[in-house]
């Protein structure tokens, strides 16, 4: 194998890591917002990713059967729908369950785990136990070849661009919008935020729903690189929690850096060893670093 071929393989493997980075970052963003503000360990977060993926699948099926001429344009609309549907279910879940369990992290973990199992069974019952994939528009198919022997999938480029747009939108919203101001005030000092007239309960509900909506967008992105089944979300929940813990709770910069590091480490090591061994090596490195720096890479400063 020539040096040029090895370089091309390394670049393609690195880009595969960028696709994984995009999904992990979108999942981690939602978790970082929820866990950072409310301290809620949402074990059903992966199922909201699956809700977004199934929304895209149903939108593709509906368009294919009723308006095949619109197949080229349905996907961006389906991404918005994935956010809206996941946002709606997240709003309902916070109102019906989560708001009664604040300050009880163990109960929250157990309750959301039960919701996770219930949603998986709903997927099996109402959609089917088999994995499904939406029909993607033609403009998402194929690859881009910047040089001979190097082929980069167009769908991977789209997912990466979508992730950058969503991440930039979250950062702008947190730093420039009234919602972001209320979130930052609540994270800094919940009691003082209440005293200044901020409805922290309403802020919590909206934040939880937005975090779930971002997971729905992660599911929409996931449909371009993999098929969706009832347990697809649960396969990513551990990695998403690792991203948030490793990066530092409530730190969006830490979430970005952590997602990139985990995705690239796992993707590159998979080239030299099996997938399971690559996961073990990645997890071992994270554990070693957390032993030295248990607060994560970018610990946020919170007033007590």
VEXDREN-2710 file (C-alpha; in Angstrom, 1 decimal):
% VEXDREN-2710
k/r/px/py/pz
1/UNK/0.0/0.0/0.0
2/UNK/1.4/3.4/-1.0
3/UNK/1.7/6.4/1.2
4/UNK/-1.0/8.2/-0.8
5/UNK/-3.5/5.3/-0.4
6/UNK/-2.8/5.2/3.3
7/UNK/-3.4/8.9/3.6
8/UNK/-6.7/8.6/1.7
9/UNK/-7.8/5.8/3.9
10/UNK/-6.9/7.8/7.0
11/UNK/-8.8/10.9/5.7
12/UNK/-11.9/8.8/5.0
13/UNK/-11.7/7.1/8.4
14/UNK/-11.4/10.6/10.0
15/UNK/-14.4/11.8/8.1
16/UNK/-16.3/8.7/9.3
17/UNK/-15.4/10.0/12.8
18/UNK/-16.9/13.4/11.9
19/UNK/-20.2/11.8/11.0
20/UNK/-20.2/10.1/14.4
21/UNK/-19.1/13.3/16.0
22/UNK/-22.2/15.1/14.5
23/UNK/-24.7/12.6/16.0
24/UNK/-22.9/12.6/19.4
25/UNK/-22.7/16.3/19.5
26/UNK/-26.4/16.8/18.7
27/UNK/-27.3/14.2/21.4
28/UNK/-24.9/15.7/23.8
29/UNK/-26.1/19.3/23.3
30/UNK/-29.6/18.3/24.4
31/UNK/-28.3/16.4/27.4
32/UNK/-25.9/19.2/28.4
33/UNK/-28.8/21.7/28.4
34/UNK/-31.1/19.5/30.4
35/UNK/-28.5/18.2/32.9
36/UNK/-26.7/21.5/33.2
37/UNK/-29.8/23.5/34.2
38/UNK/-32.0/20.9/36.0
39/UNK/-29.7/18.1/37.0
40/UNK/-32.1/15.7/35.4
41/UNK/-30.6/12.4/34.2
42/UNK/-32.8/11.6/31.2
43/UNK/-32.4/8.0/30.4
44/UNK/-35.1/8.3/27.7
45/UNK/-33.0/10.8/25.7
46/UNK/-32.0/8.2/23.2
47/UNK/-35.7/7.4/22.5
48/UNK/-36.3/11.1/21.6
49/UNK/-33.6/10.6/19.0
50/UNK/-35.5/7.6/17.7
51/UNK/-38.7/9.7/17.7
52/UNK/-37.0/12.1/15.3
53/UNK/-35.7/9.3/13.1
54/UNK/-39.1/7.7/12.9
55/UNK/-40.7/11.1/12.1
56/UNK/-38.4/11.4/9.1
57/UNK/-39.2/7.8/8.0
58/UNK/-43.0/8.5/8.2
59/UNK/-42.6/11.8/6.4
60/UNK/-40.6/10.0/3.6
61/UNK/-43.2/7.2/3.4
62/UNK/-46.1/9.7/3.2
63/UNK/-44.4/11.8/0.6
64/UNK/-43.4/8.8/-1.5
65/UNK/-47.0/7.5/-1.6
66/UNK/-48.9/10.8/-1.9
67/UNK/-46.5/13.3/-3.5
68/UNK/-43.6/11.6/-5.2
69/UNK/-42.7/14.7/-7.0
70/UNK/-41.8/16.4/-3.7
71/UNK/-39.3/13.8/-2.7
72/UNK/-36.4/16.2/-3.5
73/UNK/-37.7/18.8/-1.0
74/UNK/-39.2/16.8/1.8
75/UNK/-36.1/16.2/3.9
76/UNK/-35.5/19.7/5.3
77/UNK/-39.2/19.9/6.2
78/UNK/-38.9/16.4/7.9
79/UNK/-36.0/17.7/10.0
80/UNK/-38.1/20.6/11.3
81/UNK/-41.0/18.1/12.0
82/UNK/-38.6/15.8/13.9
83/UNK/-37.7/18.8/16.2
84/UNK/-41.4/19.7/16.6
85/UNK/-42.6/16.2/17.4
86/UNK/-39.7/15.5/19.9
87/UNK/-40.2/18.9/21.4
88/UNK/-43.9/18.2/21.9
89/UNK/-43.3/14.8/23.6
90/UNK/-40.6/16.4/25.7
91/UNK/-42.9/19.1/26.9
92/UNK/-45.6/16.5/27.8
93/UNK/-43.0/14.3/29.6
94/UNK/-41.7/17.2/31.7
95/UNK/-45.3/18.3/32.6
96/UNK/-46.5/14.8/33.4
97/UNK/-43.5/13.3/35.1
98/UNK/-40.2/15.2/35.4
99/UNK/-41.6/18.3/37.3
100/UNK/-42.6/16.0/40.2
101/UNK/-39.1/14.6/40.6
102/UNK/-36.8/17.6/40.8
103/UNK/-34.1/17.3/43.5
104/UNK/-34.5/13.5/43.4
105/UNK/-31.9/12.4/40.8
106/UNK/-32.2/8.7/41.5
107/UNK/-36.0/8.7/41.1
108/UNK/-35.6/10.8/37.9
109/UNK/-33.1/8.2/36.6
110/UNK/-35.4/5.3/37.3
111/UNK/-38.5/7.0/36.0
112/UNK/-36.9/8.1/32.7
113/UNK/-35.5/4.6/32.3
114/UNK/-39.1/3.3/32.6
115/UNK/-40.2/5.8/30.0
116/UNK/-37.4/4.6/27.8
117/UNK/-38.6/1.0/28.0
118/UNK/-42.2/2.0/27.4
119/UNK/-41.3/4.1/24.3
120/UNK/-39.3/1.2/22.9
121/UNK/-42.3/-1.1/23.3
122/UNK/-44.5/1.6/21.6
123/UNK/-42.1/1.6/18.7
124/UNK/-42.3/-2.2/18.3
125/UNK/-46.1/-2.2/18.6
126/UNK/-47.1/0.8/16.4
127/UNK/-44.2/0.9/13.9
128/UNK/-42.7/-2.6/13.9
129/UNK/-39.7/-4.5/15.4
130/UNK/-37.6/-4.3/12.3
131/UNK/-35.2/-1.6/11.4
132/UNK/-36.4/0.9/8.8
133/UNK/-34.7/3.5/6.6
134/UNK/-36.3/6.5/4.8
135/UNK/-35.9/7.0/1.1
136/UNK/-33.4/9.9/0.9
137/UNK/-33.6/12.5/-1.8
138/UNK/-31.2/12.1/-4.7
139/UNK/-29.2/15.2/-3.8
140/UNK/-28.1/13.4/-0.6
141/UNK/-26.8/10.3/-2.4
142/UNK/-23.3/9.8/-3.9
143/UNK/-20.0/11.2/-2.9
144/UNK/-17.6/14.1/-3.4
145/UNK/-14.1/13.3/-4.7
146/UNK/-11.7/16.2/-3.9
147/UNK/-8.8/14.0/-5.1
148/UNK/-8.3/10.7/-6.8
149/UNK/-9.0/7.8/-4.4
150/UNK/-10.7/10.0/-1.8
151/UNK/-14.5/9.8/-1.7
152/UNK/-16.5/11.7/0.9
153/UNK/-20.2/10.9/1.2
154/UNK/-22.5/13.8/0.5
155/UNK/-24.8/12.8/3.3
156/UNK/-22.0/13.0/5.8
157/UNK/-21.2/16.5/4.6
158/UNK/-24.9/17.4/5.0
159/UNK/-25.0/16.0/8.6
160/UNK/-21.9/17.9/9.5
161/UNK/-23.3/21.2/8.1
162/UNK/-26.6/20.6/10.0
163/UNK/-24.8/20.0/13.2
164/UNK/-22.8/23.2/12.8
165/UNK/-26.0/25.2/12.2
166/UNK/-27.8/23.7/15.2
167/UNK/-24.8/24.2/17.5
168/UNK/-24.4/27.8/16.4
169/UNK/-28.2/28.3/16.9
170/UNK/-28.0/26.9/20.4
171/UNK/-25.0/29.1/21.3
172/UNK/-26.7/32.2/19.9
173/UNK/-30.0/31.4/21.7
174/UNK/-28.2/30.9/25.0
175/UNK/-26.2/34.1/24.8
176/UNK/-28.5/36.5/22.9
177/UNK/-32.2/35.5/23.6
178/UNK/-34.4/36.1/26.6
179/UNK/-34.7/32.3/27.0
180/UNK/-31.0/32.0/27.2
181/UNK/-30.8/34.8/29.7
182/UNK/-33.4/33.0/31.9
183/UNK/-31.5/29.7/31.5
184/UNK/-28.1/31.3/32.5
185/UNK/-29.7/33.0/35.5
186/UNK/-31.4/29.8/36.6
187/UNK/-28.1/27.8/36.4
188/UNK/-26.2/30.5/38.2
189/UNK/-28.6/30.9/41.1
190/UNK/-32.1/29.4/41.0
191/UNK/-33.3/31.1/44.2
192/UNK/-32.2/34.5/43.1
193/UNK/-33.7/34.0/39.6
194/UNK/-37.1/33.3/41.2
195/UNK/-36.7/36.4/43.4
196/UNK/-36.1/38.6/40.3
197/UNK/-39.4/37.3/38.7
198/UNK/-38.1/34.6/36.4
199/UNK/-40.5/31.7/36.2
200/UNK/-38.0/28.9/36.6
201/UNK/-40.6/26.2/36.4
202/UNK/-41.6/27.4/32.9
203/UNK/-38.0/27.8/32.0
204/UNK/-37.3/24.2/33.0
205/UNK/-40.1/22.9/30.9
206/UNK/-39.1/24.9/27.9
207/UNK/-35.5/23.9/28.3
208/UNK/-36.3/20.2/28.7
209/UNK/-38.5/20.3/25.6
210/UNK/-35.8/22.1/23.5
211/UNK/-33.2/19.5/24.7
212/UNK/-35.6/16.7/23.5
213/UNK/-36.2/18.6/20.2
214/UNK/-32.4/18.7/19.6
215/UNK/-32.3/14.9/20.2
216/UNK/-35.0/14.7/17.5
217/UNK/-32.8/16.6/15.1
218/UNK/-30.0/14.1/16.0
219/UNK/-32.4/11.3/15.0
220/UNK/-33.1/13.0/11.7
221/UNK/-29.4/13.3/11.0
222/UNK/-28.9/9.7/12.0
223/UNK/-31.3/8.5/9.2
224/UNK/-28.7/9.5/6.6
225/UNK/-26.0/7.2/8.0
226/UNK/-27.9/4.3/9.5
227/UNK/-31.2/2.5/9.9
228/UNK/-33.6/3.0/12.8
229/UNK/-35.0/0.4/15.1
230/UNK/-36.8/0.4/18.5
231/UNK/-33.5/0.2/20.3
232/UNK/-31.4/2.5/18.1
233/UNK/-31.6/5.4/20.6
234/UNK/-30.4/3.3/23.5
235/UNK/-27.3/2.4/21.6
236/UNK/-26.2/6.1/21.7
237/UNK/-27.4/7.1/25.2
238/UNK/-24.2/5.9/27.0
239/UNK/-22.0/7.7/24.5
240/UNK/-24.0/10.8/24.8
241/UNK/-23.7/10.7/28.6
242/UNK/-20.0/10.2/28.2
243/UNK/-19.8/13.3/26.0
244/UNK/-21.5/15.4/28.6
245/UNK/-19.6/14.0/31.6
246/UNK/-16.2/14.1/29.9
247/UNK/-16.7/17.6/28.6
248/UNK/-18.1/19.0/31.8
249/UNK/-21.7/19.4/32.8
250/UNK/-23.4/22.6/31.6
251/UNK/-20.4/23.4/29.3
252/UNK/-21.3/23.5/25.7
253/UNK/-17.7/24.1/24.6
254/UNK/-16.8/21.0/26.6
255/UNK/-19.6/19.1/24.9
256/UNK/-18.2/20.0/21.4
257/UNK/-14.6/19.2/22.3
258/UNK/-15.6/15.9/24.1
259/UNK/-17.8/14.7/21.2
260/UNK/-15.1/15.4/18.7
261/UNK/-12.4/13.6/20.8
262/UNK/-14.6/10.5/21.5
263/UNK/-15.8/10.2/17.9
264/UNK/-12.3/10.5/16.3
265/UNK/-10.7/8.2/18.9
266/UNK/-13.3/5.5/18.3
267/UNK/-13.3/5.9/14.5
268/UNK/-9.5/5.8/14.1
269/UNK/-9.0/2.9/16.6
270/UNK/-11.7/0.9/14.7
271/UNK/-9.4/0.9/11.7
272/UNK/-6.8/-1.1/13.7
273/UNK/-9.0/-3.3/15.9
274/UNK/-12.6/-4.5/16.3
275/UNK/-15.5/-2.1/17.1
276/UNK/-16.0/-3.5/20.6
277/UNK/-12.3/-3.2/21.4
278/UNK/-12.2/0.3/20.1
279/UNK/-15.1/1.2/22.4
280/UNK/-13.3/-0.4/25.4
281/UNK/-10.1/1.6/24.6
282/UNK/-12.0/4.8/24.2
283/UNK/-13.9/4.3/27.5
284/UNK/-10.7/3.4/29.3
285/UNK/-9.0/6.6/28.1
286/UNK/-12.0/8.6/29.3
287/UNK/-12.0/6.9/32.7
288/UNK/-8.3/7.6/33.2
289/UNK/-8.7/11.3/32.3
290/UNK/-11.8/11.6/34.6
291/UNK/-9.7/10.1/37.4
292/UNK/-7.3/13.0/37.0
293/UNK/-9.9/15.6/36.3
294/UNK/-13.3/14.4/37.7
295/UNK/-15.1/17.7/36.9
296/UNK/-14.6/17.2/33.2
297/UNK/-12.5/19.1/30.6
298/UNK/-14.4/22.4/31.0
299/UNK/-16.0/22.7/34.4
300/UNK/-18.5/25.5/34.7
301/UNK/-18.4/27.9/37.7
302/UNK/-21.7/28.0/39.5
303/UNK/-22.6/30.2/42.5
304/UNK/-23.6/28.3/45.6
END
